[in-house]
Amino acid sequence: MLLDGWGERAAARNAASTLPALDLGPRQLCDLDMLLSGAFSPLAGFMGRADHERVCRELRLADGTLWPMPITLDVSADLAGRAVAAGGLSLRDPEGVTLAILESPEAFTPVREDEALAVFGTLDERHPGVRTVLRHSQPVCLGGRLRGIEHPRHYDFNHLRETPAQLRARFERIGWTRVVAFQTRNPMHRAHMELT
């Protein structure tokens, strides 16, 4: 969730300027967007080791909450060491705009083969998720709470971009008591549209 008020966000931007920074890739930016909007509730940030391991083993967060897949922030070992030593990491969009601070990061090194097998049921790299985990992920993950400064900027489909809180308010306003939801990890594409 985002910080309340302009003053809190300005103070967070100042704090972020003293921390190591990561310019997020597309997948990381999507995950941050979902975390900040509340779409990944009850997660308050990227998963640490305990959540990651239990999700891979039992599809549950460390506290027992049902959860389908790891939501992690993968980084280089060097950046992980600097972030842990500094007590935080500034998370930026590709243009360098500070979006959030990862507070008190916890670094851990997942076994990527175990993760791919647990999440996707295969090690076959023809599966795009498996290929991403095995070939395109950095070696270390950072977990921790987020201090949200601003949402990533979007320039397309803004009329369709509503947070879970906004959708709940809309459903209440129009009197809906039952809603079926379909959530994707990545932006909706043609196959998703056909499923819905």
PyMOL commands that set and color helices and strands:
alter all, ss='L'
color gray80, all
select helices_A, chain A and resi 5-16+26-37+49-58+77-86+112-120+128-135+158-160+164-174+190-195
alter helices_A, ss='H'
color red, helices_A
select strands_A, chain A and resi 21-23+45-46+73-75+88-92+98-108+140-148
alter strands_A, ss='S'
color yellow, strands_A
deselect
rebuild
show_as cartoon
